[in-house]
Amino acid sequence: MTTTLQLRLCRHCHSAISRDDASSSAQAGFCCSGCQTVFSIIEAKGLMQYYSLRDATSEVCPVPVKSVESEEFTFLDDPLVLSTVGEAGRLRFFIENLQCASCLWILERFPEISPDAARVEVHMNERTIEIERAPNGSFARIAEMLTRIGYRPHLIRENHEAEKLARREDRRELIRLGVAAGCSANIMLLAVSLYGGASGELAVYFRWLMAAFAAPSMTYCAWPFYANAWRDVKIRRISIDVPIVFAVLVGIGMSISGLLRGHETVYFDSLAMLVFLLLSSRVFLKRLQRHFFHSQGLGEFLFAMTVRRLRASDLEPEEVSALSLRTGDQILMSSGQTIPADGYVKSGSGLVHAASMTGEADPQAVQVGDWVEAGTENVGGDWVLDAVACGEATRMSRILKAAERAVSQKSVAAHSRVAQAFMVIVIAAMVALILGFAFTDWQVGVERALVLAIVTCPCVFGVAIPLAESLALKRATREGILLKSSESLERLAKARQVFFDKTGTLTSGEFSIEDGPVYDGATEHLSAAMALEDRGRHPVARALRKYILKRGLMSSPVVEEFAELPRGGVRGRVLGAIYEIRPETFDELPREKMLARLVLSRYGERVREFYLRDQLRSEAPQVIHELQRRNLHLDILSGDQEAVVRSCARELGLRTDAAIGRLQPEEKARRVREAGAAIMVGDGVNDALAMAEASVGVAVHGSLEASLRSSDVYLLRPDLRLLVRAVDLARLHRRVISWNLALSASTLTDKFLAGLTETSSPVGI
């Protein structure tokens, strides 16, 4: 007799529902009340097609439902925030979990869900949404509703004046490109007629029409080339624009001369098409790069939050924007809140998760007098912060500013330096041709120098290389690799060393619990542990609850006299007995990747121990092996414990002396800077400075906005194998560029020799 076990799945997120769960949400087909609420919202608004679209995709895209505090997004309606960020009632957000077509579909219909939103624009490639607030609407309620349906928003703060100027410049470039396209198209139509046999007065008329259409193309459209060439000449620098301008001016002069003298040879068609192709390649590449994140305003996102400041007069809490904090303010910190300023713990105690600054995975206990830093997270306890440094004066802001400067100072691609040398050779060859015919027929020499300039440099440096860069950037984006510039490809191909952060990069950043010694195996002890951690919000508490749930304990008894211990851990009376859970570090790690042990005691006597483990990413060993095969030297730089970092290295097959722990962000950056051509792979604010100092900074999926903005490469999916693919694409791109340079050099040599020896018309060169 065979028994069939049917697995029930949540109607919203497809998570498994426990067979023993007798709650109302489970009976209705949902794993939790949050999923039931979201399903009800979608159903009530007539948007059930969302589930059809989601289920039709090859990969199910469940939307996790997150809890949200009512005051969490209050700062979004703060007039100070809106005056510095908002524009005409619009805000822009980075959206979590925006992954598939069904996500895009439901977000585009968000005004049907939230009456506070008047209009939305979703940018799938950037994972952003721009929302226009309805009259009397609230951005706080909009953000709360987005979070409730599983798409948590993060405010993007930008310099709108810079954005306006950029949009204005883009508009001018498009107009210039449109004029160039129209002129070159009409000139080519007339040129075809001449090539087809038009003669006499009609041919003269057509050539004058070509000159009329060429006028705006050679003046207005070609103006950026003139300006760039003049700037380069003034600073004694040779660029591609110098021979281009020479070719254009000489071509115009010879064409006008031929036109006035009644000659048939004019170059208006070639020159107009040259200007159009060069303009289009530059605009295309610039527009492609515009999709990527810029490095301005790195620290502003930290202060987009609402905090509770104690009034100086009566010490009563008031909600204010973190932007308004000043030195000496006292801030009431609650569990789960990001710390907005550097300062000391004035009263109370708690746990601070500092992985974003130090990389250390284990939360640290703080008490009165301890120093805490902005950007870290309070994961346990209510206490008061005495602010010492706020805003740009915080250590985190200084790190991010240094990262921004380092990004802006990175060197240009190697082929740009090659281009300068190539331009010098081209100009020398052009001068040689002119001088070679100076005493026989100077006009022939000028014509052949003109053809040499048009055939060689613009083709490779004006069209071929920008096109190759654009295609490489597009291909990388399609594969889930976001490159901020074409220069990143060159530096990525040249790198010979890779530095990895550990927590959240090589590891998942989420803890798991494993069995430790059991001194008393009574089930009631596990029930007590479940009760003590039931209200905890930090990662260790979540991991312990998950561990106990796997053992079949679905409910917990009531806790009395609950208290958080000063040095970490919790205590309370459960089932009439006093229980404690406290963390202890290892002198020597008992197993690979163990971080610490949690001791459960009853009336001070140990009854059970649990081992806290940080899991490696499943693909990490394969990635390490593949990078080693590509002759890259690999090291781990982490703020975590030395023993933990060495254990991680052993598990990955790396030398233990290549794994260094207990590093501060500045020390990480120094080591990366001294390495030279190196890649830094990280995910936290503590890695931002190191990524900016590296030749190439790579931010893994899920990193903080600061890491994303200070990096050169961002992995759109949580898969380190994308790093290997990025290296392969960069090396392939470098080979393509080398082939283009070699081809251009051979063409230059061939045409130069032909220009010296051929006796036929220079047009045939």
Secondary structure, 3 states (H helix, E strand, C coil): CCCCCCCEECCCCCCEECCCCCCHHHHCCCCCHHHHHHHHHHHHCCCCHHHHHHHHCCCCCCCCCCCCCCCCCHHHHCHHHHHHCCCCCEEEEEECCCCCHHHHHHHHCHHHHCCCEEEEEEECCCCEEEEEECCCCCHHHHHHHHHHCCCCEEECCCCHHHHHHHHHHHHHHHHHHHHHHHHHHHHHHHHHHHHCCCCHHHHHHHHHHHHHHHHHHHHHHCHHHHHHHHHHHHCCCCCCHHHHHHHHHHHHHHHHHHHHHCCCCCCHHHHHHHHHHHHHHHHHHHHHHHCCCCCCCCCHHHHCCEEEEECCCCCCEEEEEHHHCCCCCEEEECCCEECCCEEEEEEECEEEECHHHHCCCCCEEECCCCEECCCCEEEECCEEEEEEECHHHCHHHHHHHHHHHHHHCCCCCHHHHHHHHHHHHHHHHHHHHHHHCCCCCHHHHHHHHHHHHHHCHHHHHHHHHHHHHHHHHHHHHHCCEEECCHHHHHHHHHCCEEEECHHHHHEEEEEEEEEEEECCCCHHHHHHHHHHHCCCCCHHHHHHHHHHHCCCCCCCCCEEEEEECCCCCEEEEECCEEEEEEEECCCCCCCCCEEEEEEEEECCEEEEEEEEEEEECCCHHHHHHHHHHCCCEEEEECCCCHHHHHHHHHHHCCCHHHEECCCCHHHHHHHHHHHCCEEEEECCHHHHHHHHHCCEEEECCCCCHHHHHHCCEEECCCCCHHHHHHHHHHHHHHHHHHHHHHHHHHHHHHHHHHHHHCCCCHHHC
